[in-house]
Amino acid sequence: LCALLVDRSGQLVTTVGDARTLDTTAFATLTAADYSANDQLARLVGENDFSSLFHQGEKESIYVADVARRLLLVIIFDSRTTVGLVRLRMKDEVEELTLLIDRVFSRGRDGDGRGEHLLRGADEEIDKLFNW
Protein backbone atom coordinates (compact mmCIF):
# COMPACT_ATOMS: atom_id res chain seq x y z
CA LEU A 1 0.00 0.00 0.00
CA CYS A 2 2.87 2.38 0.76
CA ALA A 3 6.59 2.71 1.38
CA LEU A 4 8.30 4.98 3.87
CA LEU A 5 11.92 5.93 4.25
CA VAL A 6 12.72 6.65 7.90
CA ASP A 7 16.00 7.61 9.52
CA ARG A 8 17.23 5.57 12.48
CA SER A 9 16.23 8.32 14.92
CA GLY A 10 12.59 8.08 13.79
CA GLN A 11 12.34 11.05 11.44
CA LEU A 12 10.28 10.49 8.31
CA VAL A 13 12.38 11.15 5.20
CA THR A 14 9.75 10.47 2.54
CA THR A 15 6.73 8.35 1.75
CA VAL A 16 5.16 7.04 -1.44
CA GLY A 17 1.89 5.27 -2.05
CA ASP A 18 -1.34 5.55 -0.12
CA ALA A 19 -0.53 6.66 3.44
CA ARG A 20 -3.54 8.97 3.89
CA THR A 21 -4.97 7.06 6.85
CA LEU A 22 -1.60 6.68 8.55
CA ASP A 23 -0.08 9.07 11.07
CA THR A 24 3.29 8.91 9.32
CA THR A 25 5.14 10.89 11.99
CA ALA A 26 4.08 8.53 14.79
CA PHE A 27 4.57 5.51 12.55
CA ALA A 28 8.13 6.57 11.67
CA THR A 29 9.03 7.11 15.32
CA LEU A 30 7.58 3.77 16.42
CA THR A 31 9.23 1.93 13.52
CA ALA A 32 12.66 3.27 14.46
CA ALA A 33 12.11 2.33 18.12
CA ASP A 34 10.93 -1.15 17.10
CA TYR A 35 13.95 -1.66 14.87
CA SER A 36 16.30 -0.43 17.59
CA ALA A 37 14.78 -2.88 20.08
CA ASN A 38 15.26 -5.69 17.58
CA ASP A 39 18.92 -4.68 17.16
CA GLN A 40 19.31 -5.25 20.90
CA LEU A 41 17.56 -8.63 20.63
CA ALA A 42 19.97 -9.59 17.85
CA ARG A 43 22.93 -8.82 20.08
CA LEU A 44 21.44 -10.90 22.89
CA VAL A 45 21.34 -13.95 20.62
CA GLY A 46 24.86 -13.35 19.30
CA GLU A 47 24.10 -11.49 16.06
CA ASN A 48 25.51 -8.07 15.15
CA ASP A 49 22.08 -7.05 13.92
CA PHE A 50 19.04 -8.24 12.00
CA SER A 51 18.91 -6.84 8.47
CA SER A 52 15.12 -6.89 8.29
CA LEU A 53 11.99 -7.12 10.37
CA PHE A 54 8.54 -8.49 9.51
CA HIS A 55 5.20 -8.02 11.28
CA GLN A 56 2.23 -9.99 9.94
CA GLY A 57 -1.33 -8.88 10.51
CA GLU A 58 -4.69 -10.25 9.39
CA LYS A 59 -5.19 -7.60 6.71
CA GLU A 60 -1.91 -5.70 6.46
CA SER A 61 1.70 -6.48 7.19
CA ILE A 62 4.90 -4.50 7.60
CA TYR A 63 8.36 -5.28 6.29
CA VAL A 64 11.28 -3.14 7.47
CA ALA A 65 14.78 -3.30 5.98
CA ASP A 66 17.97 -1.58 7.04
CA VAL A 67 19.51 0.74 4.45
CA ALA A 68 23.20 1.55 4.96
CA ARG A 69 22.85 1.39 8.77
CA ARG A 70 21.36 4.89 8.51
CA LEU A 71 17.81 4.51 7.21
CA LEU A 72 14.91 2.10 7.32
CA LEU A 73 12.85 1.24 4.28
CA VAL A 74 9.35 0.32 5.43
CA ILE A 75 6.81 -1.42 3.21
CA ILE A 76 3.18 -1.72 4.28
CA PHE A 77 1.36 -4.31 2.20
CA ASP A 78 -1.88 -6.24 2.30
CA SER A 79 -2.88 -9.87 1.85
CA ARG A 80 -2.73 -9.61 -1.95
CA THR A 81 1.07 -9.75 -1.65
CA THR A 82 3.25 -12.34 0.07
CA VAL A 83 6.18 -11.55 2.32
CA GLY A 84 8.35 -13.64 0.00
CA LEU A 85 7.56 -11.38 -2.93
CA VAL A 86 8.18 -8.27 -0.82
CA ARG A 87 11.54 -9.64 0.38
CA LEU A 88 12.53 -10.55 -3.16
CA ARG A 89 11.68 -7.09 -4.51
CA MET A 90 13.25 -5.34 -1.53
CA LYS A 91 16.62 -7.05 -1.86
CA ASP A 92 17.66 -5.16 -5.00
CA GLU A 93 16.05 -1.91 -3.87
CA VAL A 94 17.85 -1.99 -0.53
CA GLU A 95 21.17 -2.66 -2.26
CA GLU A 96 20.58 0.23 -4.67
CA LEU A 97 19.49 2.61 -1.91
CA THR A 98 22.49 1.57 0.21
CA LEU A 99 24.85 2.49 -2.63
CA LEU A 100 23.06 5.80 -3.10
CA ILE A 101 23.08 6.67 0.61
CA ASP A 102 26.74 5.67 0.99
CA ARG A 103 27.60 7.89 -1.96
CA VAL A 104 25.60 10.78 -0.49
CA PHE A 105 27.31 10.52 2.89
CA SER A 106 30.78 10.10 1.40
CA ARG A 107 30.25 13.29 -0.62
CA GLY A 108 29.19 15.07 2.54
CA ARG A 109 32.37 13.95 4.31
CA ASP A 110 34.49 15.04 1.36
CA GLY A 111 33.00 18.54 1.57
CA ASP A 112 32.46 19.01 -2.15
CA GLY A 113 29.94 21.82 -1.58
CA ARG A 114 26.97 20.04 -3.14
CA GLY A 115 25.40 18.80 0.08
CA GLU A 116 22.24 20.87 -0.18
CA HIS A 117 21.32 19.16 -3.46
CA LEU A 118 22.11 15.56 -2.57
CA LEU A 119 18.57 14.39 -1.83
CA ARG A 120 16.85 16.43 -4.52
CA GLY A 121 14.78 14.01 -6.58
CA ALA A 122 14.85 11.26 -3.92
CA ASP A 123 11.04 10.94 -4.04
CA GLU A 124 11.12 10.29 -7.78
CA GLU A 125 13.91 7.73 -7.42
CA ILE A 126 11.96 5.81 -4.77
CA ASP A 127 8.86 5.91 -6.99
CA LYS A 128 10.92 4.44 -9.85
CA LEU A 129 12.29 1.68 -7.61
CA PHE A 130 8.78 0.49 -6.80
CA ASN A 131 7.19 1.32 -10.15
CA TRP A 132 4.64 3.64 -8.50
N, CA, C and O atoms as a GROMACS GRO file, in nm:
protein
  528
    1LEU      N    1   0.081  -0.119   0.000
    1LEU     CA    2   0.000   0.000   0.000
    1LEU      C    3   0.085   0.126   0.000
    1LEU      O    4   0.052   0.224  -0.066
    2CYS      N    5   0.199   0.122   0.078
    2CYS     CA    6   0.288   0.238   0.076
    2CYS      C    7   0.427   0.199   0.122
    2CYS      O    8   0.448   0.093   0.181
    3ALA      N    9   0.521   0.288   0.094
    3ALA     CA   10   0.659   0.271   0.138
    3ALA      C   11   0.702   0.399   0.207
    3ALA      O   12   0.666   0.509   0.165
    4LEU      N   13   0.778   0.384   0.314
    4LEU     CA   14   0.830   0.498   0.387
    4LEU      C   15   0.980   0.482   0.402
    4LEU      O   16   1.030   0.370   0.420
    5LEU      N   17   1.050   0.591   0.396
    5LEU     CA   18   1.192   0.593   0.425
    5LEU      C   19   1.207   0.673   0.554
    5LEU      O   20   1.168   0.790   0.561
    6VAL      N   21   1.264   0.609   0.656
    6VAL     CA   22   1.272   0.665   0.790
    6VAL      C   23   1.417   0.662   0.835
    6VAL      O   24   1.487   0.563   0.812
    7ASP      N   25   1.464   0.769   0.900
    7ASP     CA   26   1.600   0.761   0.952
    7ASP      C   27   1.598   0.687   1.085
    7ASP      O   28   1.493   0.670   1.146
    8ARG      N   29   1.715   0.643   1.130
    8ARG     CA   30   1.723   0.557   1.248
    8ARG      C   31   1.679   0.628   1.376
    8ARG      O   32   1.653   0.562   1.477
    9SER      N   33   1.670   0.760   1.373
    9SER     CA   34   1.623   0.832   1.492
    9SER      C   35   1.471   0.848   1.492
    9SER      O   36   1.414   0.900   1.588
   10GLY      N   37   1.404   0.804   1.384
   10GLY     CA   38   1.259   0.808   1.380
   10GLY      C   39   1.200   0.921   1.298
   10GLY      O   40   1.079   0.941   1.299
   11GLN      N   41   1.284   0.996   1.228
   11GLN     CA   42   1.234   1.105   1.144
   11GLN      C   43   1.193   1.051   1.008
   11GLN      O   44   1.267   0.975   0.946
   12LEU      N   45   1.076   1.090   0.962
   12LEU     CA   46   1.028   1.049   0.831
   12LEU      C   47   1.106   1.125   0.724
   12LEU      O   48   1.112   1.248   0.727
   13VAL      N   49   1.165   1.052   0.629
   13VAL     CA   50   1.238   1.115   0.520
   13VAL      C   51   1.143   1.139   0.403
   13VAL      O   52   1.135   1.250   0.350
   14THR      N   53   1.072   1.034   0.363
   14THR     CA   54   0.975   1.047   0.254
   14THR      C   55   0.880   0.928   0.257
   14THR      O   56   0.906   0.826   0.321
   15THR      N   57   0.770   0.943   0.187
   15THR     CA   58   0.673   0.835   0.175
   15THR      C   59   0.615   0.836   0.034
   15THR      O   60   0.599   0.941  -0.027
   16VAL      N   61   0.584   0.718  -0.015
   16VAL     CA   62   0.516   0.704  -0.144
   16VAL      C   63   0.404   0.603  -0.129
   16VAL      O   64   0.408   0.516  -0.042
   17GLY      N   65   0.304   0.616  -0.213
   17GLY     CA   66   0.190   0.527  -0.206
   17GLY      C   67   0.078   0.590  -0.124
   17GLY      O   68   0.078   0.711  -0.100
   18ASP      N   69  -0.015   0.507  -0.081
   18ASP     CA   70  -0.134   0.555  -0.012
   18ASP      C   71  -0.114   0.548   0.139
   18ASP      O   72  -0.135   0.443   0.200
   19ALA      N   73  -0.074   0.660   0.199
   19ALA     CA   74  -0.053   0.666   0.344
   19ALA      C   75  -0.149   0.766   0.408
   19ALA      O   76  -0.122   0.817   0.517
   20ARG      N   77  -0.260   0.794   0.341
   20ARG     CA   78  -0.354   0.897   0.389
   20ARG      C   79  -0.411   0.867   0.527
   20ARG      O   80  -0.433   0.959   0.605
   21THR      N   81  -0.435   0.741   0.557
   21THR     CA   82  -0.497   0.706   0.685
   21THR      C   83  -0.394   0.681   0.794
   21THR      O   84  -0.430   0.644   0.906
   22LEU      N   85  -0.269   0.700   0.763
   22LEU     CA   86  -0.160   0.668   0.855
   22LEU      C   87  -0.100   0.796   0.914
   22LEU      O   88  -0.072   0.890   0.840
   23ASP      N   89  -0.082   0.798   1.043
   23ASP     CA   90  -0.008   0.907   1.107
   23ASP      C   91   0.140   0.876   1.083
   23ASP      O   92   0.203   0.806   1.163
   24THR      N   93   0.194   0.928   0.974
   24THR     CA   94   0.329   0.891   0.932
   24THR      C   95   0.436   0.934   1.031
   24THR      O   96   0.539   0.867   1.044
   25THR      N   97   0.415   1.043   1.101
   25THR     CA   98   0.514   1.089   1.200
   25THR      C   99   0.524   0.989   1.315
   25THR      O  100   0.634   0.947   1.352
   26ALA      N  101   0.410   0.951   1.371
   26ALA     CA  102   0.408   0.853   1.479
   26ALA      C  103   0.458   0.718   1.430
   26ALA      O  104   0.533   0.650   1.500
   27PHE      N  105   0.416   0.680   1.310
   27PHE     CA  106   0.457   0.551   1.255
   27PHE      C  107   0.609   0.546   1.238
   27PHE      O  108   0.671   0.445   1.272
   28ALA      N  109   0.668   0.653   1.187
   28ALA     CA  110   0.813   0.657   1.167
   28ALA      C  111   0.887   0.644   1.300
   28ALA      O  112   0.984   0.569   1.311
   29THR      N  113   0.840   0.716   1.400
   29THR     CA  114   0.903   0.711   1.532
   29THR      C  115   0.895   0.572   1.592
   29THR      O  116   0.994   0.520   1.643
   30LEU      N  117   0.777   0.511   1.586
   30LEU     CA  118   0.758   0.377   1.642
   30LEU      C  119   0.837   0.272   1.564
   30LEU      O  120   0.889   0.178   1.624
   31THR      N  121   0.846   0.287   1.434
   31THR     CA  122   0.923   0.193   1.352
   31THR      C  123   1.070   0.196   1.391
   31THR      O  124   1.133   0.091   1.406
   32ALA      N  125   1.126   0.315   1.407
   32ALA     CA  126   1.266   0.327   1.446
   32ALA      C  127   1.290   0.266   1.584
   32ALA      O  128   1.390   0.199   1.606
   33ALA      N  129   1.198   0.290   1.677
   33ALA     CA  130   1.212   0.233   1.812
   33ALA      C  131   1.202   0.081   1.807
   33ALA      O  132   1.279   0.012   1.874
   34ASP      N  133   1.109   0.030   1.728
   34ASP     CA  134   1.093  -0.114   1.710
   34ASP      C  135   1.220  -0.176   1.653
   34ASP      O  136   1.266  -0.279   1.701
   35TYR      N  137   1.275  -0.113   1.551
   35TYR     CA  138   1.395  -0.166   1.487
   35TYR      C  139   1.513  -0.162   1.584
   35TYR      O  140   1.594  -0.254   1.588
   36SER      N  141   1.523  -0.056   1.660
   36SER     CA  142   1.630  -0.043   1.759
   36SER      C  143   1.620  -0.153   1.865
   36SER      O  144   1.721  -0.211   1.905
   37ALA      N  145   1.499  -0.180   1.910
   37ALA     CA  146   1.478  -0.288   2.008
   37ALA      C  147   1.520  -0.422   1.949
   37ALA      O  148   1.579  -0.505   2.018
   38ASN      N  149   1.488  -0.443   1.822
   38ASN     CA  150   1.526  -0.569   1.758
   38ASN      C  151   1.677  -0.579   1.738
   38ASN      O  152   1.731  -0.690   1.740
   39ASP      N  153   1.745  -0.467   1.720
   39ASP     CA  154   1.892  -0.468   1.716
   39ASP      C  155   1.947  -0.522   1.848
   39ASP      O  156   2.042  -0.600   1.850
   40GLN      N  157   1.886  -0.478   1.958
   40GLN     CA  158   1.931  -0.525   2.090
   40GLN      C  159   1.902  -0.675   2.107
   40GLN      O  160   1.983  -0.748   2.164
   41LEU      N  161   1.787  -0.720   2.058
   41LEU     CA  162   1.756  -0.863   2.063
   41LEU      C  163   1.857  -0.943   1.983
   41LEU      O  164   1.900  -1.050   2.025
   42ALA      N  165   1.897  -0.892   1.867
   42ALA     CA  166   1.997  -0.959   1.785
   42ALA      C  167   2.126  -0.977   1.863
   42ALA      O  168   2.186  -1.085   1.861
   43ARG      N  169   2.169  -0.874   1.930
   43ARG     CA  170   2.293  -0.882   2.008
   43ARG      C  171   2.281  -0.986   2.120
   43ARG      O  172   2.377  -1.056   2.150
   44LEU      N  173   2.164  -0.994   2.181
   44LEU     CA  174   2.144  -1.090   2.289
   44LEU      C  175   2.155  -1.235   2.241
   44LEU      O  176   2.193  -1.323   2.319
   45VAL      N  177   2.123  -1.259   2.115
   45VAL     CA  178   2.134  -1.395   2.062
   45VAL      C  179   2.263  -1.415   1.982
   45VAL      O  180   2.279  -1.515   1.912
   46GLY      N  181   2.355  -1.318   1.992
   46GLY     CA  182   2.486  -1.335   1.930
   46GLY      C  183   2.500  -1.283   1.788
   46GLY      O  184   2.600  -1.311   1.723
   47GLU      N  185   2.402  -1.209   1.740
   47GLU     CA  186   2.410  -1.149   1.606
   47GLU      C  187   2.453  -1.003   1.619
   47GLU      O  188   2.426  -0.940   1.721
   48ASN      N  189   2.519  -0.950   1.515
   48ASN     CA  190   2.551  -0.807   1.515
   48ASN      C  191   2.425  -0.725   1.500
   48ASN      O  192   2.408  -0.623   1.567
   49ASP      N  193   2.336  -0.770   1.413
   49ASP     CA  194   2.208  -0.705   1.392
   49ASP      C  195   2.121  -0.796   1.307
   49ASP      O  196   2.168  -0.897   1.254
   50PHE      N  197   1.994  -0.760   1.295
   50PHE     CA  198   1.904  -0.824   1.200
   50PHE      C  199   1.889  -0.726   1.084
   50PHE      O  200   1.869  -0.607   1.107
   51SER      N  201   1.897  -0.775   0.962
   51SER     CA  202   1.891  -0.684   0.847
   51SER      C  203   1.749  -0.647   0.809
   51SER      O  204   1.727  -0.551   0.734
   52SER      N  205   1.651  -0.721   0.860
   52SER     CA  206   1.512  -0.689   0.829
   52SER      C  207   1.421  -0.734   0.942
   52SER      O  208   1.461  -0.809   1.031
   53LEU      N  209   1.298  -0.687   0.934
   53LEU     CA  210   1.199  -0.712   1.037
   53LEU      C  211   1.064  -0.728   0.968
   53LEU      O  212   1.034  -0.656   0.873
   54PHE      N  213   0.983  -0.823   1.014
   54PHE     CA  214   0.854  -0.849   0.952
   54PHE      C  215   0.747  -0.862   1.059
   54PHE      O  216   0.765  -0.935   1.157
   55HIS      N  217   0.636  -0.791   1.040
   55HIS     CA  218   0.520  -0.802   1.128
   55HIS      C  219   0.401  -0.839   1.041
   55HIS      O  220   0.368  -0.768   0.946
   56GLN      N  221   0.336  -0.952   1.073
   56GLN     CA  222   0.223  -0.999   0.994
   56GLN      C  223   0.093  -0.974   1.067
   56GLN      O  224   0.077  -1.011   1.184
   57GLY      N  225  -0.001  -0.911   0.997
   57GLY     CA  226  -0.134  -0.888   1.051
   57GLY      C  227  -0.237  -0.965   0.970
   57GLY      O  228  -0.204  -1.029   0.870
   58GLU      N  229  -0.362  -0.958   1.012
   58GLU     CA  230  -0.469  -1.025   0.938
   58GLU      C  231  -0.491  -0.962   0.802
   58GLU      O  232  -0.509  -1.033   0.703
   59LYS      N  233  -0.491  -0.829   0.796
   59LYS     CA  234  -0.519  -0.760   0.671
   59LYS      C  235  -0.396  -0.695   0.611
   59LYS      O  236  -0.378  -0.695   0.490
   60GLU      N  237  -0.310  -0.640   0.695
   60GLU     CA  238  -0.191  -0.570   0.646
   60GLU      C  239  -0.069  -0.616   0.724
   60GLU      O  240  -0.078  -0.656   0.840
   61SER      N  241   0.044  -0.609   0.658
   61SER     CA  242   0.170  -0.649   0.719
   61SER      C  243   0.275  -0.542   0.693
   61SER      O  244   0.259  -0.455   0.607
   62ILE      N  245   0.383  -0.549   0.769
   62ILE     CA  246   0.490  -0.450   0.761
   62ILE      C  247   0.622  -0.523   0.743
   62ILE      O  248   0.652  -0.618   0.815
   63TYR      N  249   0.701  -0.476   0.649
   63TYR     CA  250   0.836  -0.528   0.629
   63TYR      C  251   0.931  -0.409   0.640
   63TYR      O  252   0.912  -0.308   0.572
   64VAL      N  253   1.032  -0.422   0.723
   64VAL     CA  254   1.128  -0.314   0.747
   64VAL      C  255   1.267  -0.366   0.714
   64VAL      O  256   1.307  -0.473   0.761
   65ALA      N  257   1.341  -0.291   0.634
   65ALA     CA  258   1.478  -0.330   0.598
   65ALA      C  259   1.574  -0.216   0.627
   65ALA      O  260   1.544  -0.099   0.606
   66ASP      N  261   1.691  -0.254   0.677
   66ASP     CA  262   1.797  -0.158   0.704
   66ASP      C  263   1.860  -0.113   0.573
   66ASP      O  264   1.887  -0.194   0.485
   67VAL      N  265   1.884   0.017   0.562
   67VAL     CA  266   1.951   0.074   0.445
   67VAL      C  267   2.075   0.148   0.494
   67VAL      O  268   2.065   0.255   0.554
   68ALA      N  269   2.191   0.091   0.468
   68ALA     CA  270   2.320   0.155   0.496
   68ALA      C  271   2.340   0.188   0.643
   68ALA      O  272   2.415   0.280   0.676
   69ARG      N  273   2.274   0.114   0.733
   69ARG     CA  274   2.285   0.139   0.877
   69ARG      C  275   2.248   0.283   0.915
   69ARG      O  276   2.284   0.330   1.023
   70ARG      N  277   2.176   0.351   0.825
   70ARG     CA  278   2.136   0.489   0.851
   70ARG      C  279   1.986   0.510   0.839
   70ARG      O  280   1.928   0.593   0.908
   71LEU      N  281   1.923   0.433   0.751
   71LEU     CA  282   1.781   0.451   0.721
   71LEU      C  283   1.709   0.318   0.729
   71LEU      O  284   1.770   0.212   0.729
   72LEU      N  285   1.577   0.328   0.736
   72LEU     CA  286   1.491   0.210   0.732
   72LEU      C  287   1.394   0.227   0.617
   72LEU      O  288   1.329   0.331   0.605
   73LEU      N  289   1.384   0.126   0.534
   73LEU     CA  290   1.285   0.124   0.428
   73LEU      C  291   1.170   0.038   0.477
   73LEU      O  292   1.187  -0.080   0.505
   74VAL      N  293   1.052   0.098   0.487
   74VAL     CA  294   0.935   0.032   0.543
   74VAL      C  295   0.831   0.013   0.433
   74VAL      O  296   0.794   0.108   0.364
   75ILE      N  297   0.785  -0.110   0.418
   75ILE     CA  298   0.681  -0.142   0.320
   75ILE      C  299   0.559  -0.190   0.397
   75ILE      O  300   0.567  -0.283   0.477
   76ILE      N  301   0.446  -0.127   0.372
   76ILE     CA  302   0.318  -0.172   0.428
   76ILE      C  303   0.241  -0.234   0.313
   76ILE      O  304   0.214  -0.168   0.212
   77PHE      N  305   0.204  -0.360   0.328
   77PHE     CA  306   0.136  -0.431   0.220
   77PHE      C  307   0.022  -0.514   0.275
   77PHE      O  308   0.016  -0.544   0.394
   78ASP      N  309  -0.071  -0.549   0.186
   78ASP     CA  310  -0.188  -0.624   0.230
   78ASP      C  311  -0.179  -0.770   0.187
   78ASP      O  312  -0.076  -0.814   0.136
   79SER      N  313  -0.287  -0.843   0.208
   79SER     CA  314  -0.288  -0.987   0.185
   79SER      C  315  -0.280  -1.026   0.037
   79SER      O  316  -0.266  -1.145   0.006
   80ARG      N  317  -0.288  -0.929  -0.053
   80ARG     CA  318  -0.273  -0.961  -0.195
   80ARG      C  319  -0.128  -0.988  -0.232
   80ARG      O  320  -0.100  -1.036  -0.342
   81THR      N  321  -0.036  -0.957  -0.141
   81THR     CA  322   0.106  -0.975  -0.165
   81THR      C  323   0.163  -1.065  -0.056
   81THR      O  324   0.119  -1.060   0.058
   82THR      N  325   0.260  -1.148  -0.092
   82THR     CA  326   0.324  -1.234   0.007
   82THR      C  327   0.453  -1.170   0.057
   82THR      O  328   0.514  -1.087  -0.012
   83VAL      N  329   0.493  -1.208   0.178
   83VAL     CA  330   0.618  -1.155   0.232
   83VAL      C  331   0.736  -1.199   0.146
   83VAL      O  332   0.834  -1.126   0.134
   84GLY      N  333   0.727  -1.318   0.087
   84GLY     CA  334   0.835  -1.364   0.000
   84GLY      C  335   0.856  -1.273  -0.119
   84GLY      O  336   0.970  -1.242  -0.155
   85LEU      N  337   0.747  -1.230  -0.180
   85LEU     CA  338   0.757  -1.138  -0.293
   85LEU      C  339   0.812  -1.003  -0.249
   85LEU      O  340   0.895  -0.944  -0.318
   86VAL      N  341   0.767  -0.954  -0.134
   86VAL     CA  342   0.818  -0.827  -0.082
   86VAL      C  343   0.968  -0.838  -0.056
   86VAL      O  344   1.044  -0.750  -0.096
   87ARG      N  345   1.010  -0.945   0.010
   87ARG     CA  346   1.154  -0.964   0.038
   87ARG      C  347   1.234  -0.972  -0.090
   87ARG      O  348   1.343  -0.914  -0.099
   88LEU      N  349   1.183  -1.042  -0.188
   88LEU     CA  350   1.252  -1.055  -0.316
   88LEU      C  351   1.270  -0.920  -0.383
   88LEU      O  352   1.379  -0.886  -0.429
   89ARG      N  353   1.162  -0.843  -0.389
   89ARG     CA  354   1.168  -0.709  -0.451
   89ARG      C  355   1.255  -0.614  -0.370
   89ARG      O  356   1.326  -0.530  -0.427
   90MET      N  357   1.251  -0.626  -0.239
   90MET     CA  358   1.325  -0.534  -0.153
   90MET      C  359   1.475  -0.555  -0.161
   90MET      O  360   1.552  -0.460  -0.144
   91LYS      N  361   1.518  -0.676  -0.186
   91LYS     CA  362   1.662  -0.705  -0.186
   91LYS      C  363   1.738  -0.611  -0.278
   91LYS      O  364   1.834  -0.546  -0.236
   92ASP      N  365   1.697  -0.603  -0.403
   92ASP     CA  366   1.766  -0.516  -0.500
   92ASP      C  367   1.748  -0.369  -0.465
   92ASP      O  368   1.842  -0.290  -0.479
   93GLU      N  369   1.629  -0.331  -0.421
   93GLU     CA  370   1.605  -0.191  -0.387
   93GLU      C  371   1.690  -0.147  -0.269
   93GLU      O  372   1.744  -0.036  -0.269
   94VAL      N  373   1.702  -0.233  -0.169
   94VAL     CA  374   1.784  -0.199  -0.053
   94VAL      C  375   1.931  -0.185  -0.094
   94VAL      O  376   2.000  -0.094  -0.049
   95GLU      N  377   1.978  -0.275  -0.179
   95GLU     CA  378   2.117  -0.266  -0.226
   95GLU      C  379   2.139  -0.136  -0.302
   95GLU      O  380   2.240  -0.068  -0.282
   96GLU      N  381   2.045  -0.100  -0.389
   96GLU     CA  382   2.058   0.023  -0.467
   96GLU      C  383   2.052   0.147  -0.378
   96GLU      O  384   2.131   0.240  -0.394
   97LEU      N  385   1.958   0.148  -0.284
   97LEU     CA  386   1.949   0.261  -0.191
   97LEU      C  387   2.073   0.271  -0.102
   97LEU      O  388   2.119   0.381  -0.072
   98THR      N  389   2.127   0.157  -0.061
   98THR     CA  390   2.249   0.157   0.020
   98THR      C  391   2.364   0.223  -0.055
   98THR      O  392   2.436   0.305   0.001
   99LEU      N  393   2.380   0.187  -0.182
   99LEU     CA  394   2.485   0.249  -0.263
   99LEU      C  395   2.463   0.400  -0.274
   99LEU      O  396   2.556   0.478  -0.261
  100LEU      N  397   2.339   0.439  -0.298
  100LEU     CA  398   2.306   0.580  -0.310
  100LEU      C  399   2.333   0.656  -0.180
  100LEU      O  400   2.395   0.763  -0.182
  101ILE      N  401   2.289   0.601  -0.069
  101ILE     CA  402   2.308   0.667   0.061
  101ILE      C  403   2.456   0.673   0.097
  101ILE      O  404   2.504   0.775   0.146
  102ASP      N  405   2.530   0.564   0.073
  102ASP     CA  406   2.674   0.567   0.099
  102ASP      C  407   2.742   0.675   0.016
  102ASP      O  408   2.830   0.746   0.066
  103ARG      N  409   2.702   0.686  -0.109
  103ARG     CA  410   2.760   0.789  -0.196
  103ARG      C  411   2.726   0.929  -0.145
  103ARG      O  412   2.812   1.017  -0.144
  104VAL      N  413   2.602   0.948  -0.102
  104VAL     CA  414   2.560   1.078  -0.049
  104VAL      C  415   2.642   1.115   0.074
  104VAL      O  416   2.692   1.227   0.083
  105PHE      N  417   2.658   1.021   0.167
  105PHE     CA  418   2.731   1.052   0.289
  105PHE      C  419   2.880   1.066   0.264
  105PHE      O  420   2.946   1.144   0.334
  106SER      N  421   2.935   0.993   0.169
  106SER     CA  422   3.078   1.010   0.140
  106SER      C  423   3.103   1.146   0.076
  106SER      O  424   3.206   1.208   0.102
  107ARG      N  425   3.012   1.194  -0.005
  107ARG     CA  426   3.025   1.329  -0.062
  107ARG      C  427   3.019   1.434   0.047
  107ARG      O  428   3.094   1.532   0.045
  108GLY      N  429   2.930   1.412   0.143
  108GLY     CA  430   2.919   1.507   0.254
  108GLY      C  431   3.046   1.513   0.336
  108GLY      O  432   3.087   1.620   0.379
  109ARG      N  433   3.110   1.398   0.357
  109ARG     CA  434   3.237   1.395   0.431
  109ARG      C  435   3.348   1.461   0.353
  109ARG      O  436   3.437   1.524   0.411
  110ASP      N  437   3.344   1.447   0.220
  110ASP     CA  438   3.449   1.504   0.136
  110ASP      C  439   3.436   1.654   0.122
  110ASP      O  440   3.530   1.720   0.078
  111GLY      N  441   3.320   1.709   0.160
  111GLY     CA  442   3.301   1.854   0.156
  111GLY      C  443   3.308   1.913   0.017
  111GLY      O  444   3.377   2.013  -0.004
  112ASP      N  445   3.238   1.852  -0.078
  112ASP     CA  446   3.246   1.901  -0.215
  112ASP      C  447   3.150   2.017  -0.243
  112ASP      O  448   3.142   2.064  -0.356
  113GLY      N  449   3.078   2.064  -0.141
  113GLY     CA  450   2.994   2.182  -0.158
  113GLY      C  451   2.859   2.157  -0.222
  113GLY      O  452   2.786   2.252  -0.248
  114ARG      N  453   2.824   2.033  -0.249
  114ARG     CA  454   2.697   2.004  -0.314
  114ARG      C  455   2.596   1.944  -0.218
  114ARG      O  456   2.491   1.896  -0.262
  115GLY      N  457   2.623   1.947  -0.091
  115GLY     CA  458   2.540   1.880   0.008
  115GLY      C  459   2.394   1.918   0.005
  115GLY      O  460   2.308   1.834   0.028
  116GLU      N  461   2.364   2.044  -0.022
  116GLU     CA  462   2.224   2.087  -0.018
  116GLU      C  463   2.142   2.028  -0.132
  116GLU      O  464   2.019   2.035  -0.128
  117HIS      N  465   2.205   1.971  -0.232
  117HIS     CA  466   2.132   1.916  -0.346
  117HIS      C  467   2.132   1.764  -0.349
  117HIS      O  468   2.079   1.704  -0.443
  118LEU      N  469   2.191   1.699  -0.250
  118LEU     CA  470   2.211   1.556  -0.257
  118LEU      C  471   2.082   1.475  -0.261
  118LEU      O  472   2.076   1.374  -0.330
  119LEU      N  473   1.981   1.517  -0.188
  119LEU     CA  474   1.857   1.439  -0.183
  119LEU      C  475   1.749   1.492  -0.276
  119LEU      O  476   1.637   1.441  -0.275
  120ARG      N  477   1.782   1.592  -0.356
  120ARG     CA  478   1.685   1.643  -0.452
  120ARG      C  479   1.649   1.530  -0.549
  120ARG      O  480   1.738   1.467  -0.606
  121GLY      N  481   1.522   1.506  -0.567
  121GLY     CA  482   1.478   1.401  -0.658
  121GLY      C  483   1.467   1.264  -0.592
  121GLY      O  484   1.438   1.166  -0.660
  122ALA      N  485   1.491   1.255  -0.460
  122ALA     CA  486   1.485   1.126  -0.392
  122ALA      C  487   1.346   1.064  -0.403
  122ALA      O  488   1.333   0.943  -0.420
  123ASP      N  489   1.241   1.146  -0.392
  123ASP     CA  490   1.104   1.094  -0.404
  123ASP      C  491   1.083   1.024  -0.537
  123ASP      O  492   1.025   0.916  -0.543
  124GLU      N  493   1.129   1.087  -0.645
  124GLU     CA  494   1.112   1.029  -0.778
  124GLU      C  495   1.190   0.899  -0.792
  124GLU      O  496   1.142   0.804  -0.854
  125GLU      N  497   1.310   0.895  -0.734
  125GLU     CA  498   1.391   0.773  -0.742
  125GLU      C  499   1.324   0.658  -0.668
  125GLU      O  500   1.325   0.544  -0.716
  126ILE      N  501   1.265   0.686  -0.552
  126ILE     CA  502   1.196   0.581  -0.477
  126ILE      C  503   1.073   0.536  -0.554
  126ILE      O  504   1.044   0.416  -0.558
  127ASP      N  505   1.000   0.629  -0.615
  127ASP     CA  506   0.886   0.592  -0.699
  127ASP      C  507   0.930   0.497  -0.810
  127ASP      O  508   0.863   0.397  -0.836
  128LYS      N  509   1.042   0.528  -0.876
  128LYS     CA  510   1.092   0.444  -0.985
  128LYS      C  511   1.129   0.305  -0.935
  128LYS      O  512   1.102   0.205  -1.003
  129LEU      N  513   1.189   0.297  -0.815
  129LEU     CA  514   1.229   0.168  -0.761
  129LEU      C  515   1.110   0.074  -0.745
  129LEU      O  516   1.121  -0.046  -0.768
  130PHE      N  517   0.995   0.131  -0.705
  130PHE     CA  518   0.878   0.049  -0.680
  130PHE      C  519   0.773   0.058  -0.790
  130PHE      O  520   0.662   0.009  -0.774
  131ASN      N  521   0.810   0.120  -0.900
  131ASN     CA  522   0.719   0.132  -1.015
  131ASN      C  523   0.586   0.195  -0.978
  131ASN      O  524   0.482   0.152  -1.028
  132TRP      N  525   0.587   0.296  -0.889
  132TRP     CA  526   0.464   0.364  -0.850
  132TRP      C  527   0.447   0.489  -0.930
  132TRP      O  528   0.349   0.561  -0.911
   0.00000   0.00000   0.00000
